[in-house]
Amino acid sequence: MEETKENGQRKKEGPKSGVRKSLLVVTLIPLIVFCVVIVAVSYQQLSNAIQSEVEFGLKSVAQSATYIYEAEYPGEYSYDSKTNQIYKGEKEISGMSEQLAQLKAITGADITFFYQDMRVLSTITNQDGSSVVGTKASATVRREIYEGKQEKFYAKSYLGETPYFSYYCPLYDENNKCIGMVFAGKTSAYVSGVVWHGVLPVMLVIIILMVAIIALITVYSHRMTSALGRVRRFLIHVESGNLTAELSRSVLARKDEIGDIGQSAVQMQSALKELIEKDGLTKLFNRRYGEKLLNEMRKENQVTGEKFYVAIADVDFFKKFNDRYGHDCGDLVLKMVSSVLKEGVEPKGHAVRWGGEEFLLLFYAKDLSTAKKKVESISYKIRHRAVPYQDEQLSVTITMGFIQGRGELSSDELIKGADQALYEGKESGRDCIVYNEIKNINDDQTQTQENEKEIEIESEENKENE
């Protein structure tokens, strides 16, 4: 009872999604991590490349600005502390930033000239639009550039609250004395925008590829888990005793391991069906399945009225084959008889090994005459098909009793009626066929002989008619 409940509960459960989830996890997570790493590495590589390019560009801008003022205004830089004005030779250049503005328009870089550490010329303005001229460089820049007399690139330097990519180089007079600095810079926001502008197409391609791969993986995982679900449901049907269940052709058509599993499941079903429904020696249906077939024919007769017949056949003097020749010989006799019986009732009929040397035949026929011809033909073929054993050809005969099936009678009543006819045949000398026409059979008492018709076909008479 507990096992039945457990099986019922398993049938109610939907297809398990554990395999699909696991498959998605083990494929998508590494894929996502890989894509993130690719984007991060691409961003870093592009950022480094652009920073190098920006450094070279800013250095060129600073040098160009220095060259422009050297060429335009010969002489040394000097500063008048009283008037806060800077001179180049005899020319006061404090207000002359047109050249710097033009250079900024061409290069996109801000430019500033320092006298010592104070800004005296600049294209940079504060947020309120005022010039930054008169403000001083940071202590770090003063120490490293002005006092240290070295050119240097800064990936992040601040002017107020605005971060810059900047390049500083010292200014020298004719005595090689450092008198100030030149600054060229671009805001970090501008450079970051350039970086993202370069990375964005890469990101878009990666995202599109990732979405496509995710879609493919999702579709494939769905198909795979659906196929596994079909195999699982098929096995549940088989487990519950439904040996006629069919596995989806889409699973069997697969050329992968799931298709192999499906093929194995179908083969297992066939083997199990063979084991449960068939007799191991004769390969006929066994008694248990024969009872099921008889019950189905009864019910069909009640619905359609199609005539069917029930026969029980017994191998005559079967014991002598076992006693005289051994059980190997007896097995050969049973196999030969089974083969003829099966051939005789196919395609719509069924041959069943009822027990020992007894066989049950269930078949359809349009009338009694046709049914008689069928069983007579079976008996004739068995009689004339010898069983070769060692150096002998052994003759085999059968005795058969049969009745016309009726849906209102139980299976036991039908079997009993055919068995009574078989008994009559044995009592009459065997190797004959007896038909029992019955109107009623009582399970509690022996069937009376008043309404019986016996048709005995002796072997001699058969031979003469043939």
Secondary structure, 3 states (H helix, E strand, C coil): CHHHHHHHHHHHCCCCCHHHHHHHHHHHHHHHHHHHHHHHHHHHHHHHHHHHHHHHHHHHHHHHHHHHHHHHCCCCEEEECCCCEEEECCEECCCCCHHHHHHHHHHCCEEEEEECCEEEEECCECCCCCECCCCECCHHHHHHHHHCCCCEEEEEEEECCEEEEEEEEEEECCCCCEEEEEEEEEEHHHHHHHHHHHHHHHHHHHHHHHHHHHHHHHHHHHHHHHHHHHHHHHHHHHHCCCCCCCCCHHHHCCCCHHHHHHHHHHHHHHHHHHHHHECCCCCCECHHHHHHHHHHHHHHHHHHCCCEEEEEEEECCHHHHHHHHCHHHHHHHHHHHHHHHHHHHCCCCEEEEEECCEEEEEEECCCHHHHHHHHHHHHHHHHCCCEEECCEEECCCEEEEEEECCCCCCHHHHHHHHHHHHHHHHHCCCCCEEECCCCCCCCCCCCCCCCCCCCCCCHHHHHHHC
